Amino acid sequence: MCSICKRGDRVITDLESAEIICSNCGTVISDKIQESNRQKRPVFSSEEVNYRVRTGSSVCLDRYDMGLYTIIGRTDRDVTGHKLDAEIRSKMARLRMWDTKTQYHTSTDRNLMLAFNELAMLRDKLGLSNAAVEKTAYIYRKALMRGLIKGRSITALLAASAYAACRQIETPWTMKDIAATSNIKQKHLAKAYRLLVREFDYKIPMADPMKCIVKVANKANLTEKTKRKAISIMKEVTEKEISAGKDPMGLAATVLYISCLNTGIKIKQEDISNAAGITGVTLRNRLKDLKNKLDRPNVTIRL
């Protein structure tokens, strides 16, 4: 049931982004799709194949031990709530110490622990979905197995993995946003990203400027009418192949500015360019291109 429009018949599930969305108002109801089917695995025997059902929590790639860890509590009480005696407490303290040491017994475990701690902070700051986090962890683990981390920064390679994951699942986060959130230079992030694309031969899809419209409009606090007008203009821009080779964020900001002019909303070019993370020169150049190539009687472009 959608909490905004109070309808349950228009709820759809997007398996690619792992989100549950209301198709009536566009509200994201949940970004955590729980798998209801029990996982089965084959166990081969001499006579036949038996299927056993796995229970418990699923494997998490965004944890250094994939979620298969043990924790010895510090309550120092037994199951009935009574305190343990001194000998048992000393024994449990030694077991706790050795359990902690065995969890980080290799340099790979320590590397993954540091990297995924930064991934958790990146997830909170950017609001990444579970699908994006799992994809980031998968790419980083592949890079670690290839030995690409040697001589390179963990933060830069993890940020590059996050950017590659966002591009693959078409999440509208730019390289500038991820670099600013990770507190690294954009050129270092771009260098690590090019390394991943070259080593793994990724076929990164082009960013969809239609998804960038909502992001820029929300930052600029534009109305829903302006968004819908901009989406209508962007459809024609895409159909006429005017968007080929253009920066999606710059194109989305330009279409939103045209939509503001046609809906009577007064907004400065500086405000909308700052919301999109582009310069005013880029915005004016895209305006000139659209004025020459876009011909619609109900669209007016004033420079």
C-alpha positions in Angstrom: 0.0 0.0 0.0 1.4 3.4 -1.0 1.6 5.9 1.9 1.0 8.9 -0.4 -1.9 8.0 -2.6 -3.2 5.2 -0.5 -3.5 2.8 -3.4 -2.3 -0.8 -3.5 -3.3 -1.8 -7.1 -0.6 0.3 -8.8 2.4 -1.1 -6.9 5.1 -2.5 -9.2 8.5 -4.2 -8.5 11.6 -3.1 -10.3 14.0 -6.1 -10.1 16.9 -4.2 -11.7 17.0 -1.5 -9.1 15.6 -3.7 -6.3 12.8 -1.2 -5.5 9.1 -1.3 -4.9 7.5 1.7 -6.7 4.0 3.1 -6.9 3.2 3.6 -10.6 0.5 6.1 -9.8 2.5 8.8 -7.9 6.1 7.5 -8.4 6.8 7.1 -4.7 9.5 4.5 -3.8 7.8 2.4 -1.2 10.9 0.3 -0.4 14.4 -0.2 -1.8 14.8 -3.6 -0.1 13.3 -6.5 -1.9 13.2 -9.5 0.3 13.6 -12.9 -1.4 10.6 -15.0 -0.4 11.7 -18.2 -2.1 13.9 -20.6 -0.1 17.3 -21.2 -1.7 18.0 -24.8 -2.6 21.3 -26.4 -3.4 22.0 -29.8 -4.9 24.0 -32.3 -2.8 25.2 -35.1 -5.0 25.3 -38.7 -3.7 26.0 -42.0 -5.2 22.3 -42.8 -5.7 20.5 -39.6 -6.5 20.5 -35.8 -6.1 19.0 -34.6 -2.8 17.9 -31.0 -2.4 18.4 -29.3 0.9 16.9 -26.0 1.9 19.2 -23.3 3.2 18.0 -21.3 6.2 19.3 -18.2 7.9 20.5 -14.9 6.5 21.7 -14.7 2.9 25.3 -14.1 1.9 26.2 -10.4 1.8 28.9 -9.3 -0.6 29.3 -5.9 1.1 30.8 -7.5 4.3 34.3 -8.6 4.4 33.3 -12.1 5.6 30.1 -12.2 3.5 28.0 -12.2 6.7 29.3 -15.6 7.9 30.8 -14.4 11.2 30.5 -15.2 14.9 30.1 -12.8 17.8 30.8 -13.7 21.4 28.8 -11.4 23.6 30.2 -9.3 26.5 27.2 -9.7 28.9 29.1 -12.3 31.0 25.8 -14.0 31.9 24.4 -17.4 31.2 21.2 -18.3 29.5 19.3 -18.0 32.8 20.6 -14.5 33.4 23.0 -15.4 36.3 26.5 -14.0 36.3 29.4 -16.3 35.3 32.1 -17.1 37.8 35.6 -15.7 37.5 37.1 -18.8 35.8 34.4 -18.9 33.1 34.6 -15.2 32.5 38.4 -15.5 32.0 37.9 -18.3 29.6 35.3 -16.5 27.6 37.6 -13.4 27.4 40.4 -15.5 25.9 37.9 -17.1 23.4 36.7 -13.6 22.5 40.2 -12.3 21.9 41.2 -15.3 19.7 37.9 -15.1 17.8 38.6 -11.5 17.0 42.1 -12.3 15.9 41.0 -15.1 13.6 38.6 -12.9 11.8 41.3 -10.6 10.4 44.1 -13.1 9.9 45.0 -12.1 6.3 45.7 -8.8 4.6 42.8 -9.4 2.3 40.4 -9.5 5.2 41.8 -6.3 6.6 41.6 -4.7 3.1 38.0 -5.7 2.7 37.1 -4.5 6.2 38.5 -1.0 5.5 37.0 -0.8 2.1 33.5 -1.9 3.1 33.5 0.5 6.1 34.0 3.3 3.6 31.3 1.7 1.4 28.8 1.9 4.4 29.6 5.6 4.8 29.2 6.2 1.0 25.9 4.4 1.1 24.5 6.6 3.9 25.7 9.8 2.2 24.4 9.0 -1.3 21.4 6.9 -0.3 22.5 4.0 -2.6 20.1 1.1 -3.0 21.0 -2.5 -2.0 21.5 -3.4 -5.6 24.1 -0.6 -6.1 25.9 -1.6 -2.9 26.0 -5.3 -3.8 27.2 -4.4 -7.3 29.9 -2.1 -5.9 31.2 -4.9 -3.5 31.2 -7.4 -6.3 33.3 -5.1 -8.6 35.7 -4.3 -5.7 36.2 -8.0 -4.9 37.0 -8.7 -8.5 39.6 -5.9 -8.5 41.1 -7.2 -5.3 41.4 -10.7 -6.8 43.1 -9.3 -9.9 45.6 -7.5 -7.7 44.6 -4.0 -8.9 44.7 -2.6 -5.4 48.5 -2.9 -5.2 50.0 0.6 -5.2 46.6 2.3 -5.4 44.3 4.0 -2.9 41.5 1.9 -1.4 39.2 4.9 -1.3 39.8 5.7 -5.0 39.2 2.1 -6.2 36.1 1.7 -4.1 34.7 5.0 -5.3 35.4 3.9 -8.9 33.6 0.6 -8.2 30.6 2.6 -6.9 30.6 4.8 -9.9 30.8 1.8 -12.3 27.9 0.1 -10.4 25.8 3.3 -10.6 26.4 3.5 -14.3 25.5 -0.1 -14.9 22.2 0.1 -13.0 21.6 3.6 -14.4 21.5 5.4 -11.1 22.0 9.2 -11.9 25.1 9.8 -9.7 27.9 11.7 -11.5 31.6 11.2 -11.0 31.8 14.7 -9.4 29.2 13.7 -6.8 31.0 10.5 -5.8 34.4 12.2 -5.7 33.1 14.9 -3.5 31.4 12.4 -1.2 34.5 10.2 -1.0 36.7 13.2 -0.4 39.1 12.5 -3.2 40.1 14.3 -6.3 38.0 13.7 -9.4 41.1 13.0 -11.6 42.1 10.1 -9.2 38.6 8.7 -9.4 38.6 9.0 -13.2 41.9 7.2 -13.4 40.7 4.3 -11.2 37.5 4.1 -13.2 39.3 3.9 -16.5 41.4 1.1 -15.0 38.3 -1.0 -14.1 36.7 -0.5 -17.5 40.0 -1.5 -19.3 40.7 -4.5 -17.1 37.2 -6.0 -17.0 36.1 -4.8 -20.5 32.9 -3.3 -19.2 30.3 -2.1 -21.6 29.0 0.9 -19.7 25.6 2.1 -21.0 25.1 5.8 -21.7 23.5 7.8 -18.9 19.8 8.4 -19.4 19.2 12.2 -19.4 15.5 11.5 -18.6 16.5 10.3 -15.1 18.7 13.3 -14.6 15.7 15.7 -15.0 14.2 14.6 -11.7 17.5 14.9 -9.9 18.2 18.4 -11.1 14.6 19.5 -10.6 14.5 18.3 -7.0 17.7 20.2 -6.2 16.4 23.4 -7.9 13.0 23.0 -6.1 11.0 23.1 -9.3 7.3 22.2 -9.6 5.8 19.0 -10.9 4.3 20.8 -13.9 7.8 22.0 -14.9 9.2 18.4 -14.6 6.4 17.0 -16.8 7.0 19.7 -19.4 10.7 19.0 -19.4 10.1 15.3 -19.8 7.9 16.0 -22.8 10.7 18.2 -24.4 13.4 15.6 -23.6 11.4 12.9 -25.4 11.5 14.9 -28.6 15.2 15.7 -28.1 16.0 12.0 -27.7 13.8 11.1 -30.7 15.6 13.6 -33.0 19.0 12.3 -31.7 20.0 15.7 -30.5 21.3 14.3 -27.2 24.0 12.2 -28.9 27.4 13.0 -27.5 26.0 15.6 -25.0 26.5 15.6 -21.2 23.3 14.2 -19.8 23.3 16.5 -16.7 23.9 19.6 -18.9 21.2 18.5 -21.3 18.7 17.9 -18.5 19.5 21.3 -16.9 19.0 23.0 -20.3 15.6 21.3 -20.9 14.5 22.2 -17.4 15.5 25.8 -18.0 13.4 25.8 -21.3 10.5 24.3 -19.4 10.7 27.1 -16.8 10.6 29.7 -19.5 7.5 28.1 -21.0 5.7 27.6 -17.7 6.4 31.2 -16.5 8.7 30.3 -13.7 11.5 32.8 -13.1 14.8 31.1 -12.3 18.4 32.2 -12.9 20.7 30.3 -15.2 23.2 30.3 -12.3 20.7 28.5 -10.0 19.9 25.7 -12.4 23.5 25.3 -13.5 24.6 24.9 -9.9 21.9 22.4 -9.2 23.2 20.3 -12.2 26.8 20.8 -11.4 27.7 22.5 -14.7 28.9 25.9 -15.7 26.8 28.7 -17.2 28.7 28.5 -20.4 27.6 24.9 -20.9 24.0 25.8 -20.3 24.1 28.6 -22.8 25.8 26.4 -25.5 23.2 23.7 -25.1 20.5 26.4 -25.4 21.9 27.6 -28.7 22.0 24.0 -30.0 18.4 23.3 -29.0 17.2 26.6 -30.5 18.7 25.7 -33.8 17.6 22.0 -33.9 14.4 21.9 -31.8 11.4 23.2 -33.7 8.1 23.0 -31.8 5.3 25.5 -32.0 4.5 25.2 -28.3 8.1 25.6 -27.1 9.7 29.0 -26.9 13.4 29.4 -26.3 14.6 32.8 -25.3 18.3 33.5 -24.8 
